[in-house]
């Protein structure tokens, strides 16, 4: 490691998972294409045998898959001047800088965890361990922001 300190992170700064979003998008589109081609490949008699309930069930399963994908896509960590915003799926949490004590991403961990001043920890799915060096860089940046914000606050 070099002894030079990294350039300060400009706020606001948003971190989002890359690999999970990419994989989810590619697999989702692929599944949609396969299902559409399968339906088009059925003859009219086979298509007519699907009941309304069966069609509704397929639609609901597709909707649930979309909602899961959307939850992953919207996960993020946002450092702002006054707070840290953590969005995990459909849940949004906001923390004042003095509340956030540390950032951890142990080897093999799926995502970052934040140590809070009240003694609890919270997952931050916006920085995913599967992103490798990109995740490590995000952790370094977030640590520098925490250090800077807690020293100035």
N, C-alpha and C positions, 0 to 999 in steps of 0.2 A: 504494500500500500504506500502511496505517496504521502508525504507529510503536509502537502498543500491542502487547505480546506476546499471543499467543493464550492462552486458558485452558489450563492443564496437562491433558494427556491422562490419564485415570484408567486404571490398570492393574488387571487385564488388559484389553487392547483387541484386538479382532479385526477385520481388514479382509478383506472378501471381494469378488470381482468381481460387479458387478451385471448389466451388459449381457450378458455371455457366459452367465451363469446363466439370465437371462430368455429370451434368444434360443434357447438350447439346450433349455430346457423347453418353450417354445411350439412349436418345430419338432419336437421329439420327440413331443409329444402329438399334434400335427397328423399326423405320419407314421403314428403308431399308429392314429389314427382312419381315415385314408385306407386303410390296409392292411386294417383290420377291415371297413370298408364294402365294399371290393373283394371280400374273401373271402365276405361275406354275399351279395353280388350275384351270385356264381357259382352256376350251377345245380348240382344234386347230381352230375350226370355229370362236369362240369368239376372239381369238388372231388375226386371219386373218382379222377381221372387223376393227381393229385399222388402221387408215390411217397413212401415213408417217407424216402428219402434227400433228396428235394427239400424235404420238410417240415422235416427236421432242418437242412438248409442254411439255410432261412429263419429258423429259430429261432436258429442260431449267429450269423447276420448281425445279427439283432435284439439278441442278447446282447452282441455286440461294440459295437454302437451305444450300448447302455445303459452299458457299462463306460466308454466314452469320455466320455459325458455325466457319469457319476458322478465321474470323475477331474476334470473341469472344475468341478463343483459343490463338491467337497471342497477345492479349492485355497484357501489362506488364508495370512495373515500374522498371527501372534499375538504381541503384546508383553506379556511377563509381568515381574514384578519382577526375576527373576534371569536371564532369557534371552529370546531372540527365536526363535520357532518359525516355520519356513517349510514349508508343505505345498504341494508342486507335484504334482498328480495323486496318484499312489500313493506318492510319496517324501516322507518327513518329515525335516527337518534342524533341529537345535537349535544355537543359537550363544549363547555367553556375551556379554554386552554389550561387553566390551573387544575382542571379535573383529570387531564390526561398525563400520566406519569411516565409511561414507557410503551415501546412498541416491540413486539417479539415475532419472529418467524423462525422457529426451530427447524432443523433439517427434517424433512418429511411431513411437516405440518401442511394442512390443506390451505390455510390462509392465515393472515396476520391476526394477532390478538393484542388488545390494548389493555394495559394496567391502568385502573382508575383510582382516584384519590380515596374513594370510599371502600377500597379493598377488593372490589370486584374486577372481573375481566370481561371484555366484550370482544366478540369476533368482528373482524372487518373484512368481509368477503370481497371487497373491491381490490384487494391485493392478494392474489392467489399464488401459493407456493409453486404450483405447476408452471408458472411463467418464468421460473429459473432466474437468470441474471436480471431480467426486467423487474422481478419482484424484489430482489435484493437491492437494486438501485432505488426502487420506490420506498423501501424501508429506510434506507440511508437518508433519502430526501425528507421523509416524514419525521424521522428523528431530528434532523437539523431544524425543521420547522418547529417542532415541539420545544427544542432547546432555545431557539430564538424567541418564541412567543412567551415562554415561561420566564425568561430572563428580562424581557421588556415589560412584562405584565406585572 
